[in-house]
Amino acid sequence: MSEETTNPPPGKKTRSEVYGEAGRWLATWSWRTVAVAALLFVLSWVIGEFWSILLPVLLAILLCTVLWPPVRWLRSKGLPPALATALVLLFSLGLLGGIIGAIAPSIGGQSKEIADRAVEGVGKVQKWAQGPPLNLQDEQISKFVTSITKKLQESAETIATGVFTGVSAAGSFVVAIVMVAMLTFFFLKDGDKFMPWLKRHSGTPVSEHFAELLSRIWATLGGFIRTQAVVSFIDALFIGLGLVILQVPLAGALAVITFLGGFIPIVGAFVAGALAVIVALVTNGFGTALAVLAVVIAVQQLEGNVLSPILQSRSMQLHPAIVLLAIAFGGTQFGIIGAFLAVPVAAAIAVLFRYLGELVDEQTGETPPPEEEPKPSFWDKFRRKPAAPAAQSDAAADAGPAKDAPAGTA
């Protein structure tokens, strides 16, 4: 029997043609994916090589998003740009110095007390370990302490090297702070000249896209930083009040750490709360630690379910998984500073992708499907709902106000 070959219907393709087109499409996009991956690798290498220069620039831009509104207000009142910028920077530095000066005496005065209570806490833990269910002997505990001491002595050289490295890093930190302050001054003073300069050198079509994209990123970063500042301040205020009421040492310092940790979403609040609980446990005992834990959880629930949905718009929010991945990547690659900058950078990248999506929609003529409204949460029932429209008929509405109706009518 001979196999009969049939031609495809008009307008259709053979299987070999379909497989060939699929293979060519896969090969083309594979090479493009490799090229994009290589570009990202080179970009990450360049960022790592020039990180000491890029870091002050990024920090200065974030500071500008916070300080620009008061500078703009002073300039609208007739002050020169340099004078308005200098006044705002001096006020900000004075405020920061005042906060540090306020909490420094408490840290110095209570450090000895915390150390003494920590020793007492270690003694309590040792007595607890000797009882049930562990029933450890003094010899076992002594061996454990001796082994830890021996390891610390063996690592003395490494610790000394780390101290010298820390001193060098502290010097670099001071230089970076000075550079950030200078860049912030010049960005606030001359930042409004950037867009006209960009239009002159890039042409009208490109400059329009740059202007729109940069304005969106600027608005997103400014809203994100200001919102996080408000939320962090409220967290620090209530947690600090709780620590003061519970008489936990270093309440002011822990409140400041809570405020700073609020700029690293999810992770920062967890670390700051854990630190407050540990200090309460070491100094005041297990009961106070549980009370501090309850205060921290209550404040975090208030923030996550009430404050953040009210203060943050939907366009600024990122999925928690993206936030965690961004913080993990930034923290592992660039340390604490990387974790701090991870969410603003992720928000800027999200703005870029949304803008590119809008351009693609304009080219294709497609409209994206409407976003589904989130399901109501437990806290939604406590929020004020809009008043329902009055159920009145047209005849009742034409009859005028209710006070004009005869007595006894509904």
For each residue, the residues with C-beta under 8 A, 3 or more apart:
1:
2:
3:
4:
5:
6:
7:
8: 12 13 14
9: 12
10:
11:
12: 8 9
13: 8 17 18 21
14: 8 17 18
15: 18 19
16: 19 20
17: 13 14 20 21
18: 13 14 15 21 22
19: 15 16 22 23
20: 16 17 23 24
21: 13 17 18 24 25
22: 18 19 25 26
23: 19 20 26 27
24: 20 21 27 28
25: 21 22 28 29
26: 22 23 29 30
27: 23 24 30 31
28: 24 25 31 32
29: 25 26 32 33
30: 26 27 33 34
31: 27 28 34 35
32: 28 29 35 36
33: 29 30 36 37
34: 30 31 37 38
35: 31 32 38 39
36: 32 33 39 40
37: 33 34 40 41
38: 34 35 41 42
39: 35 36 42 43
40: 36 37 43 44
41: 37 38 44 45
42: 38 39 45 46
43: 39 40 46 47
44: 40 41 47 48
45: 41 42 48 49
46: 42 43 49 50
47: 43 44 50 51 54
48: 44 45 51 333
49: 45 46
50: 46 47 53 54
51: 47 48 54 55 334
52: 55 56 176
53: 50 56 57
54: 47 50 51 57 58
55: 51 52 58 59 176 337
56: 52 53 59 60 176 179 180 183
57: 53 54 60 61 183
58: 54 55 61 62 341 345
59: 55 56 62 63 180 337 341
60: 56 57 63 64 180 183 184 187
61: 57 58 64 65 187 221
62: 58 59 65 66 221 225 341 344
63: 59 60 66 67 180 184
64: 60 61 67 68 184 187 188 191
65: 61 62 68 218 221 222 225 226
66: 62 63 69 222 225 226 229
67: 63 64 70 71 88 89 92 184 188
68: 64 65 71 72 188 191 222
69: 66 72 73
70: 67 73 74 88
71: 67 68 74 75 81 84 85 88 188
72: 68 69 75 76
73: 69 70 76 77
74: 70 71 77 79 83 84 87 88
75: 71 72 78 79 80 81 84
76: 72 73
77: 73 74
78: 75
79: 74 75 83 84 87
80: 75 83 84
81: 71 75 84 85 188 189 190
82: 85 86 189
83: 74 79 80 86 87
84: 71 74 75 79 80 81 87 88
85: 71 81 82 88 89 185 188 189
86: 82 83 89 90 185
87: 74 79 83 84 90 91
88: 67 70 71 74 84 85 91 92 188
89: 67 85 86 92 93 181 184 185 188
90: 86 87 93 94
91: 87 88 94 95
92: 67 88 89 95 96
93: 89 90 96 97 181
94: 90 91 97 98
95: 91 92 98 99
96: 92 93 99 100
97: 93 94 100 101
98: 94 95 101 102
99: 95 96 102 103 256
100: 96 97 103 104
101: 97 98 104 105
102: 98 99 105 106 252
103: 99 100 106 107 252 253 256
104: 100 101 107 108
105: 101 102 108 109
106: 102 103 109 110 250 251 252 253
107: 103 104 110 111 250 253
108: 104 105 111
109: 105 106 112 113
110: 106 107 113 114 249 250
111: 107 108 114 115
112: 109 115 116
113: 109 110 116 117 249 283
114: 110 111 117 118 249 250 279 282 283
115: 111 112 118 119
116: 112 113 119 120
117: 113 114 120 121 249 282 283 284
118: 114 115 121 122 282 283
119: 115 116 122 123
120: 116 117 123 124
121: 117 118 124 125 281 282 283
122: 118 119 125 126
123: 119 120 126 127
124: 120 121 127 128
125: 121 122 128 129
126: 122 123 129 130 141
127: 123 124 130 131
128: 124 125 131 134
129: 125 126 134 136 141
130: 126 127 134 135 136 137 138 141
131: 127 128 134 135
132: 135
133:
134: 128 129 130 131
135: 130 131 132
136: 129 130 140 141
137: 130 140 141
138: 130 141 142
139: 142 143
140: 136 137 143 144
141: 126 129 130 136 137 138 144 145
142: 138 139 145 146
143: 139 140 146 147
144: 140 141 147 148
145: 141 142 148 149
146: 142 143 149 150
147: 143 144 150 151
148: 144 145 151 152
149: 145 146 152 153
150: 146 147 153 154
151: 147 148 154 155
152: 148 149 155 156 159
153: 149 150 156
154: 150 151
155: 151 152 158 159
156: 152 153 159 160
157: 160 161
158: 155 161 162
159: 152 155 156 162 163
160: 156 157 163 164
161: 157 158 164 165
162: 158 159 165 166
163: 159 160 166 167
164: 160 161 167 168
165: 161 162 168 169
166: 162 163 169 170
167: 163 164 170 171
168: 164 165 171 172
169: 165 166 172 173
170: 166 167 173 174
171: 167 168 174 175
172: 168 169 175 176
173: 169 170 176 177
174: 170 171 177 178
175: 171 172 178 179
176: 52 55 56 172 173 179 180
177: 173 174 180 181
178: 174 175 181 182
179: 56 175 176 182 183
180: 56 59 60 63 176 177 183 184
181: 89 93 177 178 184 185
182: 178 179 185 186
183: 56 57 60 179 180 186 187
184: 60 63 64 67 89 180 181 187 188
185: 85 86 89 181 182 188 189
186: 182 183 189 190
187: 60 61 64 183 184 190 191
188: 64 67 68 71 81 85 88 89 184 185 191
189: 81 82 85 185 186
190: 81 186 187 193 194
191: 64 68 187 188 194
192: 195
193: 190 196 197
194: 190 191 197 198
195: 192 198 199 207 211 214
196: 193 199 200
197: 193 194 200 201
198: 194 195 201 202 207 210 211
199: 195 196 202 203 204 207 211
200: 196 197
201: 197 198
202: 198 199 206 207 210
203: 199 206 207
204: 199 207 208
205: 208 209
206: 202 203 209 210
207: 195 198 199 202 203 204 210 211
208: 204 205 211 212
209: 205 206 212 213
210: 198 202 206 207 213 214
211: 195 198 199 207 208 214 215
212: 208 209 215 216 355
213: 209 210 216 217 351 352 355
214: 195 210 211 217 218
215: 211 212 218 219
216: 212 213 219 220 351 355
217: 213 214 220 221 348 351 352
218: 65 214 215 221 222
219: 215 216 222 223
220: 216 217 223 224 315 316 347 348 351
221: 61 62 65 217 218 224 225 344 347 348
222: 65 66 68 218 219 225 226
223: 219 220 226 227 312 313 316
224: 220 221 227 228 312 316 343 344 347
225: 62 65 66 221 222 228 229 263 344
226: 65 66 222 223 229 230
227: 223 224 230 231 308 311 312 316
228: 224 225 231 232 262 263 265
229: 66 225 226 232 233 262 263
230: 226 227 233 234 307 311
231: 227 228 234 235 262 303 307 308 311
232: 228 229 235 236 258 259 260 261 262 263
233: 229 230 236 237 259 262
234: 230 231 237 238 303 307
235: 231 232 238 239 258 259 262 269 299 300 303
236: 232 233 239 240 255 256 258 259 262
237: 233 234 240 241 255
238: 234 235 241 242 295 299 302
239: 235 236 242 243 254 255 258 272 273 276 295 296 299
240: 236 237 243 244 251 252 254 255 258
241: 237 238 244 245
242: 238 239 245 246 291 292 295 296 299
243: 239 240 246 248 251 254 255 276 280 292 295
244: 240 241 247 248 251
245: 241 242
246: 242 243 280 284 288 291 292 295
247: 244 284 288
248: 243 244 251 254 276 279 280 283 284 288 292
249: 110 113 114 117 279 283
250: 106 107 110 114 253 254 279
251: 106 240 243 244 248 254 255
252: 102 103 106 240 255 256
253: 103 106 107 250 256 257
254: 239 240 243 248 250 251 257 258 272 275 276 279
255: 236 237 239 240 243 251 252 258 259
256: 99 103 236 252 253 259 260
257: 253 254 260 261 272 275
258: 232 235 236 239 240 254 255 261 262 269 272 273 276
259: 232 233 235 236 255 256 262
260: 232 256 257 263 268 272
261: 232 257 258 264 268 269 271 272
262: 228 229 231 232 233 235 236 258 259 265 268 269 272
263: 225 228 229 232 260 268 340
264: 261 267 268 327 339 340 342 343
265: 228 262 268 269 323 327 343
266: 269 270 320 323 324 327
267: 264 270 271 324 327 331 339
268: 260 261 262 263 264 265 271 272 339
269: 235 258 261 262 265 266 272 273 300 303
270: 266 267 273 274
271: 261 267 268 274 275
272: 239 254 257 258 260 261 262 268 269 275 276
273: 239 258 269 270 276 277 293 296 297 300
274: 270 271 277 278
275: 254 257 271 272 278 279
276: 239 243 248 254 258 272 273 279 280 292 296
277: 273 274 280 281 289 292 293 296
278: 274 275 281 282 289
279: 114 248 249 250 254 275 276 282 283
280: 243 246 248 276 277 283 284 288 289 291 292
281: 121 277 278 284 285 286 288 289
282: 114 117 118 121 278 279
283: 113 114 117 118 121 248 249 279 280 288
284: 117 246 247 248 280 281 287 288 289
285: 281 288 289
286: 281 289 290
287: 284 290 291
288: 246 247 248 280 281 283 284 285 291 292
289: 277 278 280 281 284 285 286 292 293
290: 286 287 293 294
291: 242 246 280 287 288 294 295
292: 242 243 246 248 276 277 280 288 289 295 296
293: 273 277 289 290 296 297
294: 290 291 297 298
295: 238 239 242 243 246 291 292 298 299
296: 239 242 273 276 277 292 293 299 300
297: 273 293 294 300 301
298: 294 295 301 302
299: 235 238 239 242 295 296 302 303
300: 235 269 273 296 297 303 304
301: 297 298 304 305
302: 238 298 299 305 306 307
303: 231 234 235 269 299 300 306 307 308
304: 300 301 307 308
305: 301 302 308 309 377 378 379
306: 302 303 309 310 379
307: 230 231 234 302 303 304 310 311
308: 227 231 303 304 305 311 312
309: 305 306 312
310: 306 307
311: 227 230 231 307 308
312: 223 224 227 308 309 316 317
313: 223 316 317
314: 317 371
315: 220
316: 220 223 224 227 312 313 347
317: 312 313 314
318: 322 323 326 343 346 347 350
319: 322 323
320: 266 323 324
321: 324 325
322: 318 319 325 326 346
323: 265 266 318 319 320 326 327 342 343 346
324: 266 267 320 321 327 328
325: 321 322 328 329
326: 318 322 323 329 330 342 343 345 346
327: 264 265 266 267 323 324 330 331 339 342 343
328: 324 325 331 332
329: 325 326 332 333 338 342
330: 326 327 333 334 338 339 340 341 342 345
331: 267 327 328 334 335 336 338 339 342
332: 328 329 338
333: 48 329 330 338
334: 51 330 331 337 338 339 341
335: 331 338 339
336: 331 339 340
337: 55 59 334 340 341
338: 329 330 331 332 333 334 335 341 342
339: 264 267 268 327 330 331 334 335 336 342
340: 263 264 330 336 337
341: 58 59 62 330 334 337 338 344 345
342: 264 323 326 327 329 330 331 338 339 345 346
343: 224 264 265 318 323 326 327 346 347
344: 62 221 224 225 341 347 348
345: 58 326 330 341 342 348 349
346: 318 322 323 326 342 343 349 350
347: 220 221 224 316 318 343 344 350 351
348: 217 220 221 344 345 351 352
349: 345 346 352 353
350: 318 346 347 353 354
351: 213 216 217 220 347 348 354 355
352: 213 217 348 349 355 356
353: 349 350 356 357
354: 350 351 357 358
355: 212 213 216 351 352 358 359
356: 352 353 359 360
357: 353 354 360 361 368
358: 354 355 361 362
359: 355 356 362 363
360: 356 357 363 364
361: 357 358 364 365 366 367 368
362: 358 359 365
363: 359 360
364: 360 361
365: 361 362
366: 361
367: 361
368: 357 361
369:
370:
371: 314
372:
373:
374: 377
375:
376: 380 381
377: 305 374 380
378: 305 381
379: 305 306 382 383
380: 376 377 383
381: 376 378
382: 379
383: 379 380
384:
385:
386:
387:
388:
389:
390:
391:
392: 396 397
393: 396 397
394: 397 398
395: 398 399
396: 392 393 399
397: 392 393 394
398: 394 395
399: 395 396 404 405
400: 404 405
401: 404 405
402: 405
403:
404: 399 400 401
405: 399 400 401 402 409
406: 409
407:
408:
409: 405 406
410:
